[in-house]
Amino acid sequence: MELLETLPARMSAVEWQIVQLRSEMREQFSAVRSDLEGFRVESQSGIHSVRNDLRAEIKAACDEVRSDLRAEIRAGDEETRRYMRVLHEEVLARLALIEDGRPRRRRR
């Protein structure tokens, strides 16, 4: 019989513990949520930083490749010009030989 008499008080104590547990859990979940929000903001700024660093590195690499290609093209152009001069001189020499082998026309 004594157990039945203490039952309402025990139920009230359990009810109070459940209310406290819910309150503590709500606070803890709120804290975790805030931590996750902070982490998300930090990680996004970190992602932006990494993205900007990568863009800078890619731009530098592209600039270097572009510069190397331009240097190679200039060298190739110079080589082509040299070869064209040699061919031009060769054509002039052949024309001179042809001219030397022809009989000269008399002037009237």
C-alpha positions as CSV (number, residue, x, y, z in Angstrom):
1,M,0.0,0.0,0.0
2,E,2.9,2.3,0.8
3,L,4.1,1.9,-2.8
4,L,0.8,3.1,-4.2
5,E,0.9,6.2,-1.9
6,T,4.4,7.2,-3.1
7,L,3.5,6.5,-6.7
8,P,2.2,10.0,-7.5
9,A,5.3,11.7,-6.0
10,R,7.5,9.4,-8.0
11,M,5.6,10.1,-11.2
12,S,6.0,13.8,-10.6
13,A,9.7,13.3,-10.1
14,V,10.0,11.3,-13.3
15,E,7.9,13.9,-15.1
16,W,10.2,16.7,-13.8
17,Q,13.3,14.7,-14.9
18,I,11.8,14.3,-18.4
19,V,11.1,18.0,-18.6
20,Q,14.7,18.7,-17.6
21,L,16.0,16.2,-20.1
22,R,14.0,17.8,-22.9
23,S,15.3,21.2,-21.9
24,E,18.9,20.0,-21.8
25,M,18.6,18.2,-25.1
26,R,17.1,21.3,-26.8
27,E,20.0,23.4,-25.6
28,Q,22.5,20.8,-26.7
29,F,20.9,20.4,-30.1
30,S,20.9,24.2,-30.5
31,A,24.6,24.3,-29.6
32,V,25.4,21.5,-32.1
33,R,23.3,23.3,-34.8
34,S,25.2,26.6,-34.1
35,D,28.5,24.7,-34.3
36,L,27.6,23.2,-37.6
37,E,26.5,26.6,-39.0
38,G,29.9,28.0,-37.9
39,F,31.7,25.1,-39.5
40,R,29.7,25.5,-42.7
41,V,30.6,29.2,-42.9
42,E,34.3,28.5,-42.2
43,S,34.4,25.6,-44.7
44,Q,32.7,27.8,-47.4
45,S,35.2,30.6,-46.8
46,G,37.9,27.9,-46.9
47,I,36.5,26.6,-50.2
48,H,36.5,30.1,-51.6
49,S,40.1,30.5,-50.6
50,V,41.1,27.2,-52.1
51,R,39.1,28.1,-55.3
52,N,40.8,31.5,-55.6
53,D,44.3,29.9,-55.0
54,L,43.6,27.3,-57.7
55,R,42.4,30.0,-60.1
56,A,45.6,32.0,-59.5
57,E,47.8,28.9,-60.0
58,I,45.9,28.0,-63.2
59,K,46.2,31.5,-64.5
60,A,50.0,31.6,-63.8
61,A,50.4,28.2,-65.5
62,C,48.4,29.4,-68.5
63,D,50.5,32.6,-68.7
64,E,53.7,30.6,-68.6
65,V,52.5,28.2,-71.3
66,R,51.3,31.1,-73.4
67,S,54.7,32.8,-73.0
68,D,56.5,29.6,-74.0
69,L,54.3,29.1,-77.1
70,R,54.9,32.7,-78.2
71,A,58.6,32.3,-77.9
72,E,58.5,29.1,-79.9
73,I,56.3,30.7,-82.6
74,R,58.8,33.7,-82.8
75,A,61.7,31.3,-83.1
76,G,59.8,29.4,-85.9
77,D,58.9,32.6,-87.6
78,E,62.6,33.7,-87.6
79,E,63.7,30.4,-89.0
80,T,61.1,30.6,-91.7
81,R,62.2,34.1,-92.7
82,R,65.8,32.9,-92.8
83,Y,64.8,30.0,-95.1
84,M,62.8,32.4,-97.3
85,R,65.9,34.7,-97.7
86,V,68.0,31.7,-98.7
87,L,65.5,30.6,-101.2
88,H,65.2,34.1,-102.6
89,E,68.9,34.4,-103.0
90,E,68.9,31.0,-104.7
91,V,66.2,32.2,-107.2
92,L,68.2,35.3,-107.9
93,A,71.4,33.3,-108.5
94,R,69.5,31.0,-110.9
95,L,68.0,33.9,-112.7
96,A,71.5,35.4,-113.1
97,L,72.8,32.2,-114.5
98,I,70.0,32.0,-117.0
99,E,70.6,35.6,-118.0
100,D,74.4,34.9,-118.4
101,G,73.7,32.0,-120.7
102,R,71.5,33.9,-123.1
103,P,72.9,35.8,-125.9
104,R,72.7,39.5,-125.4
105,R,70.3,41.4,-127.6
106,R,71.6,44.2,-129.6
107,R,70.2,47.6,-129.1
108,R,68.7,49.2,-132.0
